[in-house]
Amino acid sequence: MPKVVCYGSLVRDIIYHVPHFVKPGETLPAEDRNVFYGGKGFNQSLALKRAGLADVYQAGSCGPDGLDFLEYLKKEKVETELLCPVTVPQGHAVIQITPDGQNAILHFGGSNRCVPEKLVGELINFLSEGDWFIAQNEVNLLPEIMNALAEKGVVIAFNPSPCDDSIKALPLEKTSYLIVNELEGATISGVSSDRPEEILESMREKYPRTKTILTLGENGAYYDDGKEVIRQEAYKVKAVDTVGAGDTFSGFFFASIINGLAPKDALNLASKASAISVTRPGAAPSIPMLKEVLQYKF
């Protein structure tokens, strides 16, 4: 089996349930407050592991107030030798969740934006041709790492979230997989977010060597590898918290591909796992185990 490194953020999620998103100038009482482990890197590492991968390595950095993240990862059997200690405070997010499960997020990168340059060399030495590097856009050093690993023949899967101006500096043409939601797909492709087929067509033209997975929330998902386009309908559930649903989808999809499933089956399994995750609160705590996904009755 290939080595699988998930390079991304560790974020403490501070979640408030509110009747509606706060408006400019408004002071809004929250109904309750919860604190969970999260971050796109942390969530996707857990999803990869819970989806059945034997060896998953979390890469990135950890602040002095984030040592509990390391303990959580170790408990989940995720390897932490590629996590660099830094003196910058741990990243965190303030999240508003409305009664219909929608969320609005204020994110502070902190330690996740201060990964030391030594990690570039460590990853070059650690990964070989055919190994996997799965990353998100909440960390620094991405251009350097992606260029170096592409030269070694490492499979690069990238989730451009958050999708901001830094995307322009990234060698997306060297990725093997891009997994985007409709807004990220629209930003990268230049096509309106309500035209998924046209987004995929534009992505094929821009990145002909890259397979694209386009997620559409309750409207399902697409897979496009340039030879076939596969549509996956979403599983209908009562959503209570959508935080981490996309990360659950990503982790289960890539774990399924690495474990040898066909794209159609990987899409289906990832959609089931993502649907289960939105039925319960929190990001990391909501990610199901593979056995649960296989047995769940929709």
Secondary structure, 3 states (H helix, E strand, C coil): CCCEEEECCCEEEEEEECCCCCCCCCCCCCCEEEEEEECHHHHHHHHHHHCCCCCEEEEEEECCCCHHHHHHHHHCCCEEEEEEECCCCCEEEEEEECCCCCEEEEEECHHHHCCCCHHHHHHHHHCCCCCEEEEECCCCCHHHHHHHHHHCCCEEEEECCCCCHHHHHCCHHHCCEEEEEHHHHHHHHCCCCCCHHHHHHHHHHHCCCCEEEEECHHHCEEEECCCCEEEECCCCCCCCCCCCHHHHHHHHHHHHHHCCCCHHHHHHHHHHHHHHHCCCCCCHHHCCCHHHHHHCCC
